[in-house]
Amino acid sequence: MQFFRHLSFIFAAVLCLFAASGSAQRSNVEVPLAEGQQIEIVNMFGRIEVIARSANEQIARIRTSAEDGVAANEIVSSVVRRRMRIDVVPASPRKRIDLTIELPERASIFARTTEGEIRVTGNFASVSAETDTGTIAVDLPEDDLRYTLNWTASRPRTVADFPLERVRERSAGRFEISGRHRSETTGDEPRSINLTTSTARGIVILNVPPDEVMGDLRERPLTEAARAMIRSGDRVMMDAIRRAAPKYFGDYERTLPPMAREPQLTRASGPANVAATSIMRATVTVTDVQNRAVADLAPTEFEVLEDGRRREVLSVRQMNAPVNLVLLLDVSGSIENYVNFIRKAARAFVDTVEDDDRISIVIFNEDIKVLAGFSTDRNMLSESLDSFDAGGATAYYDALGYVISESLRPLRGERTAIVVLTDGDDNRSFLPFESLIGAVEESGALIYPLYVPSTLIAASAASGFQDIDPLRNRHLTLTSKANAEGRRLAEASGGVYYPITQLSQIQTAYDDIVLQLRTAYEVTYRSEPASSANAETGSDLRSPRLRIRVSRPDSFVKIGPVVPAERSR
């Protein structure tokens, strides 16, 4: 009886704390816990996040957030048979309150919501999560994980970082996946975790970051784009495809020869010839505040510094080397009736670029098809555009992954770029966007996304692709998701994003891309000799604190490869 009286006093204090902070957007309270107490969290009107805290203090830290604050009577707490229950009861059914709770490790928790997400992270003794259509995402130790995953109104939709047992169909249209996963461990005997989930139509994610989950969770045969990414050996892309289609991934991987190891740097056998490498050559690009290339800089406008010390600039020249360009065209169902528009836009690009630039044309819907390999033959490239039809789903991320891993991988060290014409919305890729971004950053290819709303194409098709009503066209917009991802792709690669609101902007974008590709500079400067430590280890001979800047206002320098001058030819 004393135990329950003590808890009643605690929860009275908790309600006072919430009341004191009711006018704020966030509320924070701490509640003492009894040893071994179970915690039940019910929030039908928002998100639930539960985090295990390594410190073994018997305290629950509760944080809430809502746009217009959280009132005292919107968080109801009670204790029944040594189980703490926390209910979120918003004043209005339209009000969303998100709940985050930190608990000591090895606690036992039960979380319930309807449409909201449940996210659980850390070393708990047991986790039960129940939702109707919300996502359940857990990140739990894999030493000894026992799991039972239930779907009451749909077939399973799940992605896991380890192989799951097969799906069992139960009565009344229910499905279950249950099993035990144990990782190889050393040392102390691992403590097991019991995981139980129940959802009507939600997604269950096990030990995979939610932003790395692909859009289509149905396991399906691999596309050519997916197989190419597996062949590339890129671990991030391979892991994403394995999670999406574990059976097909395993079957295909077993048919491949052992992966060839990438070349690695080796320790020099003797001291470096410092004198011969004191002249360095850097490839740089200069952009303005709109991330567009600055093309008319004079050598006197460049300054090179190493460790904050100015170095002598020997020469600056604008690079005019040919570029390997991939034109990536969306031919999915959203433009099925406007194939002529895609052909017209693609031919305009082929006619715009420099004569010595090599172009490859790749189309995509749910898979990719290479219409033309790298070539300077403009007639052949134009003719290849007559050889496709449109339709199907949109595997945009997979198409970019294919171009990076298959088309451009053999050209590492050369100047490469990808020009994309799409509406930016993906609905079929194995590869999630976050996994794609890592591959983009490592590829060294510039990406120029031209995102054209499919509604803009449809509205303008009857007028011969003319902008008859520019004011109306402003309202034919891209999705916010496509806009955000287009900008990130350009920023991650060093390219430029072009959201198209009028069809006339496509040719303007092409002209601007050609300008971008012709505005790299080669800066040759006298470097300080490498230190004796660097010479002995054979490490990079240039200063780790190299800076190159220009005197032009609002201009920014991006430093590319830096090599000894005699090796840059």
Secondary structure as the mmCIF struct_conf table of DSSP 4:
data_model
#
loop_
_struct_conf.conf_type_id
_struct_conf.id
_struct_conf.beg_label_comp_id
_struct_conf.beg_label_asym_id
_struct_conf.beg_label_seq_id
_struct_conf.end_label_comp_id
_struct_conf.end_label_asym_id
_struct_conf.end_label_seq_id
HELX_RH_AL_P HELX_RH_AL_P1 GLN A 2 ALA A 20
TURN_TY1_P TURN_TY1_P1 SER A 21 SER A 23
BEND BEND1 ALA A 24 GLN A 25
STRN STRN1 ARG A 26 PRO A 32
TURN_TY1_P TURN_TY1_P2 GLU A 35 GLY A 36
STRN STRN2 GLN A 38 VAL A 42
TURN_TY1_P TURN_TY1_P3 MET A 44 PHE A 45
BEND BEND2 GLY A 46 GLY A 46
STRN STRN3 ILE A 48 ARG A 53
BEND BEND3 SER A 54 ALA A 55
STRN STRN4 ILE A 59 SER A 65
TURN_TY1_P TURN_TY1_P4 GLU A 67 ASP A 68
HELX_RH_3T_P HELX_RH_3T_P1 ALA A 72 GLU A 74
STRN STRN5 ILE A 75 VAL A 80
TURN_TY1_P TURN_TY1_P5 ARG A 81 ARG A 82
STRN STRN6 ARG A 83 VAL A 88
BEND BEND4 ALA A 91 SER A 92
TURN_TY1_P TURN_TY1_P6 PRO A 93 ARG A 94
STRN STRN7 ASP A 98 PRO A 104
TURN_TY1_P TURN_TY1_P7 GLU A 105 ARG A 106
STRN STRN8 SER A 108 ARG A 112
BEND BEND5 THR A 114 GLY A 116
STRN STRN9 ILE A 118 THR A 121
BEND BEND6 GLY A 122 GLY A 122
BEND BEND7 ALA A 125 ALA A 125
STRN STRN10 SER A 126 THR A 131
BEND BEND8 ASP A 132 GLY A 134
STRN STRN11 ILE A 136 ASP A 139
BEND BEND9 ASP A 143 ASP A 144
STRN STRN12 LEU A 145 TRP A 151
BEND BEND10 THR A 152 SER A 154
STRN STRN13 THR A 158 ALA A 160
BEND BEND11 ASP A 161 PHE A 162
HELX_LH_PP_P HELX_LH_PP_P1 PRO A 163 VAL A 167
STRN STRN14 ARG A 168 GLU A 169
HELX_RH_3T_P HELX_RH_3T_P2 SER A 171 GLY A 173
STRN STRN15 PHE A 175 HIS A 181
BEND BEND12 GLY A 187 ASP A 188
HELX_LH_PP_P HELX_LH_PP_P2 GLU A 189 SER A 192
STRN STRN16 ILE A 193 THR A 199
BEND BEND13 ALA A 200 ARG A 201
STRN STRN17 VAL A 204 LEU A 206
BEND BEND14 ASN A 207 VAL A 208
HELX_RH_3T_P HELX_RH_3T_P3 PRO A 210 GLU A 212
BEND BEND15 VAL A 213 VAL A 213
BEND BEND16 GLY A 215 GLY A 215
BEND BEND17 ARG A 218 ARG A 218
HELX_LH_PP_P HELX_LH_PP_P3 PRO A 221 THR A 223
HELX_RH_AL_P HELX_RH_AL_P2 GLU A 224 SER A 232
TURN_TY1_P TURN_TY1_P8 GLY A 233 GLY A 233
HELX_RH_AL_P HELX_RH_AL_P3 ARG A 235 ALA A 244
HELX_RH_AL_P HELX_RH_AL_P4 PRO A 246 GLU A 253
TURN_TY1_P TURN_TY1_P9 ARG A 254 THR A 255
BEND BEND18 LEU A 256 LEU A 256
HELX_LH_PP_P HELX_LH_PP_P4 PRO A 257 PRO A 263
BEND BEND19 SER A 269 GLY A 270
TURN_TY1_P TURN_TY1_P10 VAL A 274 VAL A 274
HELX_RH_3T_P HELX_RH_3T_P4 ALA A 275 THR A 277
BEND BEND20 SER A 278 SER A 278
STRN STRN18 ILE A 279 THR A 287
TURN_TY1_P TURN_TY1_P11 VAL A 289 GLN A 290
BEND BEND21 ASN A 291 ASN A 291
STRN STRN19 ALA A 293 ALA A 293
HELX_RH_3T_P HELX_RH_3T_P5 PRO A 299 GLU A 301
STRN STRN20 PHE A 302 GLU A 306
TURN_TY1_P TURN_TY1_P12 ASP A 307 GLY A 308
STRN STRN21 ARG A 309 ARG A 311
STRN STRN22 VAL A 313 GLN A 318
STRN STRN23 ASN A 324 ASP A 330
BEND BEND22 SER A 332 SER A 332
HELX_RH_3T_P HELX_RH_3T_P6 GLY A 333 TYR A 338
HELX_RH_AL_P HELX_RH_AL_P5 VAL A 339 THR A 352
BEND BEND23 VAL A 353 VAL A 353
TURN_TY1_P TURN_TY1_P13 ASP A 355 ASP A 356
STRN STRN24 ARG A 358 PHE A 364
BEND BEND24 ASN A 365 ASP A 367
STRN STRN25 ILE A 368 SER A 375
HELX_RH_AL_P HELX_RH_AL_P6 ARG A 378 SER A 384
TURN_TY1_P TURN_TY1_P14 LEU A 385 ASP A 386
BEND BEND25 SER A 387 SER A 387
BEND BEND26 GLY A 392 GLY A 392
HELX_RH_AL_P HELX_RH_AL_P7 TYR A 396 TYR A 402
HELX_RH_PI_P HELX_RH_PI_P1 VAL A 403 SER A 407
BEND BEND27 LEU A 408 LEU A 408
HELX_RH_3T_P HELX_RH_3T_P7 ARG A 409 LEU A 411
TURN_TY1_P TURN_TY1_P15 ARG A 412 GLY A 413
BEND BEND28 GLU A 414 GLU A 414
STRN STRN26 THR A 416 THR A 422
BEND BEND29 ASN A 427 ARG A 428
BEND BEND30 PHE A 430 LEU A 431
HELX_RH_AL_P HELX_RH_AL_P8 PHE A 433 SER A 443
STRN STRN27 LEU A 446 TYR A 451
HELX_RH_AL_P HELX_RH_AL_P9 SER A 454 ALA A 461
TURN_TY1_P TURN_TY1_P16 ALA A 462 GLY A 464
BEND BEND31 PHE A 465 PHE A 465
BEND BEND32 ILE A 468 ILE A 468
HELX_RH_AL_P HELX_RH_AL_P10 PRO A 470 ASN A 473
TURN_TY1_P TURN_TY1_P17 ARG A 474 HIS A 475
BEND BEND33 LEU A 476 LEU A 476
HELX_RH_AL_P HELX_RH_AL_P11 SER A 480 SER A 493
TURN_TY1_P TURN_TY1_P18 GLY A 494 GLY A 494
STRN STRN28 TYR A 498 PRO A 499
BEND BEND34 THR A 501 GLN A 502
TURN_TY1_P TURN_TY1_P19 LEU A 503 LEU A 503
HELX_RH_AL_P HELX_RH_AL_P12 SER A 504 LEU A 517
TURN_TY1_P TURN_TY1_P20 ARG A 518 ARG A 518
STRN STRN29 ALA A 520 ARG A 526
HELX_LH_PP_P HELX_LH_PP_P5 SER A 527 SER A 531
HELX_RH_AL_P HELX_RH_AL_P13 SER A 532 THR A 537
TURN_TY1_P TURN_TY1_P21 GLY A 538 GLY A 538
BEND BEND35 ARG A 542 ARG A 542
TURN_TY1_P TURN_TY1_P22 PRO A 544 ARG A 545
STRN STRN30 LEU A 546 VAL A 550
BEND BEND36 SER A 551 ARG A 552
TURN_TY1_P TURN_TY1_P23 PRO A 553 ASP A 554
STRN STRN31 PHE A 556 PRO A 564
HELX_RH_3T_P HELX_RH_3T_P8 ALA A 565 ARG A 567
#
